[in-house]
Amino acid sequence: MHASPCANAFSSASVQAAALKEWRKSSSKHKEAASSLRQKVRQLKSDAEACRRAVQWMHERDVLNAKQETCEAALVAMEKGLGNAVSDADNECYHRELSALKIFLSQQLTEVDALLCTSTAQESQNSSSSTAEDRVAHIREWIAAELTKCETNMAALAKPSADLEHQPNAVTECRAVARQAQLTFAALCDSYHPAHQLRDTFEAALKSVEEDVLARIKDASVSTAIATPPDVLQTVELIVRMGQHARQFDISAATMAALTERVSAVYPGMPSAQVHVAIEESIALRKERVLSQAAMSDFQRVNASLLSSCESAFLVAQESAKQRQEKTEAARQRVAAQNQRHAHLTAERAAYEAVLRHRQSIEVQMQAAVAAKEKALQAKRAIEFQERLRLFEAYEVQQAALRQKERELAELQAQALEEEKAARMHRNEERVKYRRQRDEQRHYEQKKHEHELLALRAKRQEALQRFFASVDKQIGVETDPRRLLKATTSSAQAKQYTTLAQATRPSIPGFSDEEIMKDPRVRLYHALLAAGLHTTPYGREMATRGYRVSPAQQSSEGNPLRSEFS
């Protein structure tokens, strides 16, 4: 890299242009360096933010891994606890469920990792963190629900005899629930004191629901007697519950055959017909229990809904009564206020009418005084009008006499002007006549002089022609009238002749274009002008650096060539 040329005020235009180009190049390099530094700073900031988010997601992933290990350990413990309580087919089913649970957990963790990658590359910090927190909370809730479900299944399988006890009397339970509903209804009635019609309506609804539930329980009860022993029936019911179609009451032939094989494996000595009867009785008892529980659940739900509606209706009725009472009180207060306002307005109206009557009497008096004053003023104006009319008539008479005198004076002046005009016209006629005669005499004399001059010129020309003819005759030379129009010897020469006026003419002081362009200051200024820097501080500094501008030279008074403004 060569050194930049040192430019000053005495440098040439090319050197100045090279220095300017070098300065622009260095300025562009500095700008590029600054922009690259800013870009690196932004990249470092984004990398730091991405690293922070990655660390946060790695921490969340470690927490999820720990949760997964805890869940797997809990599932293994559940599997070991359930090994003694279920059969081989059920064990295989739970193994499949455990493997499916593990696969689901792995998929959830894979989705979390994918969410980490997409969030760090595309989403911002706030949105990615909120999405991650929601997803992690969802996974945690699902794991807690699965743990609760597994614990419930373990408790149900550990105590298989709890559900195989004799079903309590559904009718007694229904009547107990109905009595509780009646007590709650009575408490609501004591609290809100509703109308008799509304109370009778809800009481009839509660009794109707109770009768419907009792009818459903009666329809769901088993009509025939149970022939299977209780212990065998409990075992068969447990086998039916552990089947894949435990919630179905109308099972197919294949399912019946599978259940028969399982019961026969448990009780090898039981006949096939008795096995079928035990399975059907267990299914019928389970159906009765399920229908009774469903009826009780519906009864409790309907009772709760009716009591809630009853409370809402009582509350609405109480609020309506309160609102009607408030409206009645407000109407009474409004009527009282209106009557009071009417009385007040009546009193104010009477006072206002008294004030109006007083004002009207005052206005009548004032109008009478104004009318009397106006009448006196009109009488005074009539007297003044008569006086002014008399003065105006006298003024008109005086003006008429004055106008008559002015007309007479104007007639006399017009007559004098006419006489003067006639005298002036007479004098002008004599003057015009004299001038016309004088012009005619001058014109006659001028024509006479011109005729005499022409005659003299003709005589002179004739004498010259006679003289030239006599000379030509004596010399014997031919005449050439056009010789005077031809070029002379001096005018035909090649070198231009300089006259005395041209030789003595002073030269104009100044410089030519070539002499001006030899000045380095002019070349520097043209270079700055071409680059567009002649108005910048740099251009002014370069144009004035190293030069001393001397004042203009004053011309002396004795200089004969001094110009007017020098």
WOQUIHU-V729885 format. One record per residue. N is the residue number from 1. RES is the residue in one letter. SS is DSSP state (H for helix, E for strand, - for the rest). PHI is phi in whole degrees, 0 to 359 (999 if undefined). PSI is psi as a letter, one per 20 degrees, with the letter a starting at -180 (* if undefined). Layout:
n = (N:N)
res = (RES:RES)
ss = (SS:SS)
phi = (PHI:PHI)
psi = (PSI:PSI)
This chain:
n = (1:2:3:4:5:6:7:8:9:10:11:12:13:14:15:16:17:18:19:20:21:22:23:24:25:26:27:28:29:30:31:32:33:34:35:36:37:38:39:40:41:42:43:44:45:46:47:48:49:50:51:52:53:54:55:56:57:58:59:60:61:62:63:64:65:66:67:68:69:70:71:72:73:74:75:76:77:78:79:80:81:82:83:84:85:86:87:88:89:90:91:92:93:94:95:96:97:98:99:100:101:102:103:104:105:106:107:108:109:110:111:112:113:114:115:116:117:118:119:120:121:122:123:124:125:126:127:128:129:130:131:132:133:134:135:136:137:138:139:140:141:142:143:144:145:146:147:148:149:150:151:152:153:154:155:156:157:158:159:160:161:162:163:164:165:166:167:168:169:170:171:172:173:174:175:176:177:178:179:180:181:182:183:184:185:186:187:188:189:190:191:192:193:194:195:196:197:198:199:200:201:202:203:204:205:206:207:208:209:210:211:212:213:214:215:216:217:218:219:220:221:222:223:224:225:226:227:228:229:230:231:232:233:234:235:236:237:238:239:240:241:242:243:244:245:246:247:248:249:250:251:252:253:254:255:256:257:258:259:260:261:262:263:264:265:266:267:268:269:270:271:272:273:274:275:276:277:278:279:280:281:282:283:284:285:286:287:288:289:290:291:292:293:294:295:296:297:298:299:300:301:302:303:304:305:306:307:308:309:310:311:312:313:314:315:316:317:318:319:320:321:322:323:324:325:326:327:328:329:330:331:332:333:334:335:336:337:338:339:340:341:342:343:344:345:346:347:348:349:350:351:352:353:354:355:356:357:358:359:360:361:362:363:364:365:366:367:368:369:370:371:372:373:374:375:376:377:378:379:380:381:382:383:384:385:386:387:388:389:390:391:392:393:394:395:396:397:398:399:400:401:402:403:404:405:406:407:408:409:410:411:412:413:414:415:416:417:418:419:420:421:422:423:424:425:426:427:428:429:430:431:432:433:434:435:436:437:438:439:440:441:442:443:444:445:446:447:448:449:450:451:452:453:454:455:456:457:458:459:460:461:462:463:464:465:466:467:468:469:470:471:472:473:474:475:476:477:478:479:480:481:482:483:484:485:486:487:488:489:490:491:492:493:494:495:496:497:498:499:500:501:502:503:504:505:506:507:508:509:510:511:512:513:514:515:516:517:518:519:520:521:522:523:524:525:526:527:528:529:530:531:532:533:534:535:536:537:538:539:540:541:542:543:544:545:546:547:548:549:550:551:552:553:554:555:556:557:558:559:560:561:562:563:564:565:566)
res = (M:H:A:S:P:C:A:N:A:F:S:S:A:S:V:Q:A:A:A:L:K:E:W:R:K:S:S:S:K:H:K:E:A:A:S:S:L:R:Q:K:V:R:Q:L:K:S:D:A:E:A:C:R:R:A:V:Q:W:M:H:E:R:D:V:L:N:A:K:Q:E:T:C:E:A:A:L:V:A:M:E:K:G:L:G:N:A:V:S:D:A:D:N:E:C:Y:H:R:E:L:S:A:L:K:I:F:L:S:Q:Q:L:T:E:V:D:A:L:L:C:T:S:T:A:Q:E:S:Q:N:S:S:S:S:T:A:E:D:R:V:A:H:I:R:E:W:I:A:A:E:L:T:K:C:E:T:N:M:A:A:L:A:K:P:S:A:D:L:E:H:Q:P:N:A:V:T:E:C:R:A:V:A:R:Q:A:Q:L:T:F:A:A:L:C:D:S:Y:H:P:A:H:Q:L:R:D:T:F:E:A:A:L:K:S:V:E:E:D:V:L:A:R:I:K:D:A:S:V:S:T:A:I:A:T:P:P:D:V:L:Q:T:V:E:L:I:V:R:M:G:Q:H:A:R:Q:F:D:I:S:A:A:T:M:A:A:L:T:E:R:V:S:A:V:Y:P:G:M:P:S:A:Q:V:H:V:A:I:E:E:S:I:A:L:R:K:E:R:V:L:S:Q:A:A:M:S:D:F:Q:R:V:N:A:S:L:L:S:S:C:E:S:A:F:L:V:A:Q:E:S:A:K:Q:R:Q:E:K:T:E:A:A:R:Q:R:V:A:A:Q:N:Q:R:H:A:H:L:T:A:E:R:A:A:Y:E:A:V:L:R:H:R:Q:S:I:E:V:Q:M:Q:A:A:V:A:A:K:E:K:A:L:Q:A:K:R:A:I:E:F:Q:E:R:L:R:L:F:E:A:Y:E:V:Q:Q:A:A:L:R:Q:K:E:R:E:L:A:E:L:Q:A:Q:A:L:E:E:E:K:A:A:R:M:H:R:N:E:E:R:V:K:Y:R:R:Q:R:D:E:Q:R:H:Y:E:Q:K:K:H:E:H:E:L:L:A:L:R:A:K:R:Q:E:A:L:Q:R:F:F:A:S:V:D:K:Q:I:G:V:E:T:D:P:R:R:L:L:K:A:T:T:S:S:A:Q:A:K:Q:Y:T:T:L:A:Q:A:T:R:P:S:I:P:G:F:S:D:E:E:I:M:K:D:P:R:V:R:L:Y:H:A:L:L:A:A:G:L:H:T:T:P:Y:G:R:E:M:A:T:R:G:Y:R:V:S:P:A:Q:Q:S:S:E:G:N:P:L:R:S:E:F:S)
ss = (-:-:-:-:-:-:-:-:-:-:-:-:H:H:H:H:H:H:H:H:H:H:H:H:H:H:H:H:H:H:H:H:H:H:H:H:H:H:H:H:H:H:H:H:H:H:H:H:H:H:H:H:H:H:H:H:H:H:H:H:H:H:H:H:H:H:H:H:H:H:H:H:H:H:H:H:H:H:H:H:H:H:-:-:-:-:-:H:H:H:H:H:H:H:H:H:H:H:H:H:H:H:H:H:H:H:H:H:H:H:H:H:H:H:H:H:H:H:H:H:H:-:-:-:H:H:H:H:H:H:H:H:H:H:H:H:H:H:H:H:H:H:H:H:H:H:H:H:H:H:H:H:H:H:H:H:H:H:-:-:-:-:-:-:-:-:-:-:-:H:H:H:H:H:H:H:H:H:H:H:H:H:H:H:H:H:H:H:H:H:H:H:-:-:-:H:H:H:H:H:H:H:H:H:H:H:H:H:H:H:H:H:H:H:H:H:H:H:H:H:-:-:-:-:-:-:-:-:-:H:H:H:H:H:H:H:H:H:H:H:H:-:-:-:-:-:-:-:-:-:-:-:H:H:H:H:H:H:H:H:H:H:H:H:H:H:-:-:-:-:-:H:H:H:H:H:H:H:H:H:H:H:H:H:H:H:H:H:H:H:H:H:H:H:H:H:H:H:H:H:H:H:H:H:H:H:H:H:H:H:H:H:H:H:H:H:H:H:H:H:H:H:H:H:H:H:H:H:H:H:H:H:H:H:H:H:H:H:H:H:H:H:H:H:H:H:H:H:H:H:H:H:H:H:H:H:H:H:H:H:H:H:H:H:H:H:H:H:H:H:H:H:H:H:H:H:H:H:H:H:H:H:H:H:H:H:H:H:H:H:H:H:H:H:H:H:H:H:H:H:H:H:H:H:H:H:H:H:H:H:H:H:H:H:H:H:H:H:H:H:H:H:H:H:H:H:H:H:H:H:H:H:H:H:H:H:H:H:H:H:H:H:H:H:H:H:H:H:H:H:H:H:H:H:H:H:H:H:H:H:H:H:H:H:H:H:H:H:H:H:H:H:H:H:H:-:-:-:-:-:H:H:H:H:H:-:-:-:-:-:-:-:-:-:-:-:-:-:-:H:H:H:H:-:-:-:-:-:-:-:-:-:H:H:H:H:H:-:-:H:H:H:H:H:H:H:H:H:H:H:H:-:-:-:-:-:H:H:H:H:H:H:H:H:-:-:-:-:-:-:-:-:-:-:-:-:-:-:-:-:-:-:-:-:-:-)
phi = (999:276:288:289:296:277:259:222:290:265:284:283:293:295:295:297:296:296:296:296:296:296:295:296:296:296:295:295:296:297:296:297:296:295:295:295:296:297:295:295:296:297:296:296:297:295:296:296:294:296:297:297:295:296:297:297:292:296:297:297:296:298:297:295:298:296:298:297:298:297:295:297:297:295:293:297:296:298:298:294:290:275:296:272:260:242:275:295:296:294:299:296:298:292:299:296:297:296:295:297:296:297:298:296:297:297:297:298:294:296:297:296:296:297:299:298:295:293:290:290:267:238:273:277:292:293:294:294:294:294:296:296:297:295:294:296:296:297:295:297:298:296:296:296:295:296:298:298:296:295:297:296:297:298:296:292:283:290:239:288:276:293:272:263:290:295:294:296:291:293:293:296:297:297:292:295:297:294:297:298:295:295:297:298:296:295:296:296:295:293:283:257:52:283:287:295:295:294:294:295:297:291:295:295:295:297:295:295:296:297:296:297:293:297:294:296:295:294:292:277:289:282:278:272:278:273:262:276:300:296:293:295:296:295:297:297:296:296:296:295:296:279:285:288:249:292:266:259:260:258:268:276:292:295:295:297:295:296:295:297:297:295:294:295:292:281:242:295:274:279:294:294:295:293:298:297:296:296:295:295:294:297:294:294:296:296:296:299:295:295:294:294:297:296:296:294:298:297:296:296:295:292:298:298:295:294:294:295:295:297:298:298:293:298:296:295:296:296:295:295:297:297:295:297:296:297:296:297:296:295:295:298:296:294:295:296:296:294:296:297:294:296:296:297:293:296:296:296:295:296:296:294:295:296:297:296:298:297:296:295:296:296:294:297:298:295:295:296:296:295:295:296:295:292:294:297:293:294:296:296:292:294:297:297:293:296:297:292:294:297:297:293:295:296:294:292:297:297:292:294:296:296:294:295:297:294:293:297:297:294:295:297:295:294:294:296:295:295:296:296:294:295:295:294:292:295:294:293:296:295:294:294:295:295:293:295:297:293:293:295:295:295:294:295:295:294:295:295:294:295:297:295:295:295:293:297:296:294:297:295:294:294:294:295:295:293:293:295:293:291:292:297:291:287:278:83:250:281:271:226:295:271:291:291:276:277:286:274:293:288:282:273:292:284:286:286:268:264:281:291:294:289:289:269:287:288:277:277:288:156:229:275:296:294:293:292:288:285:286:295:294:295:294:297:295:295:294:295:295:293:277:77:248:287:258:272:301:296:295:294:294:293:286:249:284:78:244:247:273:278:291:292:283:273:283:281:288:273:282:288:265:295:286:289:251:276)
psi = (p:q:q:q:p:o:p:a:h:j:r:r:h:g:g:g:h:g:g:g:g:h:g:h:g:h:g:h:g:h:g:g:g:g:h:h:g:g:h:h:g:g:g:g:g:h:g:g:g:g:g:g:h:g:g:g:h:h:g:h:g:g:g:h:g:g:h:g:g:g:g:g:g:h:h:g:g:g:g:h:h:i:h:i:i:r:a:g:g:h:g:h:g:h:g:g:g:g:g:h:g:g:g:g:g:g:g:g:h:g:h:g:g:g:h:g:g:h:g:h:h:g:r:r:g:g:g:g:g:g:g:g:g:g:g:g:h:g:g:g:g:g:g:h:g:g:g:g:g:g:h:g:g:g:h:h:h:h:m:i:i:h:i:j:r:p:p:r:o:h:g:g:g:g:h:g:h:g:g:h:h:h:g:g:g:h:g:g:h:h:g:i:m:r:q:h:g:h:g:h:g:h:g:h:g:g:h:g:g:g:h:g:g:h:g:g:h:h:h:i:q:p:h:r:q:p:i:q:q:g:g:g:h:g:g:g:h:g:g:h:h:i:r:h:l:h:j:p:h:n:q:r:h:g:h:h:g:g:h:g:g:g:h:h:h:g:n:h:i:p:r:h:g:h:g:g:g:g:g:g:g:g:g:g:g:h:g:g:g:g:h:g:g:g:g:g:g:h:g:g:g:h:g:g:g:g:h:g:h:g:g:g:g:g:g:g:g:g:h:g:g:g:g:g:g:g:g:g:g:h:g:g:h:g:g:g:h:g:g:g:h:g:g:g:h:g:g:h:g:g:h:g:h:g:h:g:g:g:h:h:g:g:h:g:g:h:h:g:g:h:g:g:h:h:g:h:h:h:g:h:h:g:g:h:g:g:g:h:g:g:h:h:g:h:h:g:g:g:h:g:g:g:h:g:h:h:g:g:h:h:g:g:h:h:g:h:h:g:g:h:g:g:g:h:h:g:h:h:g:g:g:h:g:g:h:g:g:h:h:h:g:g:h:g:h:g:h:g:h:g:g:g:g:h:g:g:h:g:g:g:h:h:g:g:h:h:g:h:h:h:g:h:h:g:h:k:q:q:q:n:h:j:h:h:i:r:q:r:h:h:h:i:q:g:p:q:p:p:r:h:h:h:h:j:p:q:q:p:q:a:q:r:h:g:h:g:i:i:p:h:g:g:h:g:h:h:g:h:g:h:i:k:j:i:j:r:h:g:g:h:g:h:h:j:p:j:q:o:o:q:r:q:p:p:q:q:h:j:o:h:j:p:r:h:j:*)
